[in-house]
């Protein structure tokens, strides 16, 4: 039985897409690069840390079903990584 898969696509350090083979998964993104953000901006929280407070942006990211990866640049990148032996787990990638 194949393990569940999650694909997170980034561009410029920002999450662009999330795909998952299991329905109903919640993906929370915590972005520590929140300099310049103001309290009250959407998703901005002040995080109490032992070394002092830090600001982060926390968002609930929409998740698309795995079949929506078919035919995309994301699928092409994963196929290339699989063919070139980059992936540590040679589990077959299935986008359906």
Number of C-alpha atoms within 10 A of each C-alpha: 3 9 9 8 14 17 17 13 14 12 8 6 9 10 13 11 16 18 23 22 20 14 11 10 14 11 16 11 14 14 16 11 11 15 10 7 15 12 12 8 9 11 14 18 18 12 12 10 9 7 6 7 11 14 20 20 19 16 14 11 14 12 20 19 17 19 13 13 20 13 10 9 11 17 17 13 11 15 14 13 13 17 11 9 10 11 13 8 8 10 11 10 12 13 16 10
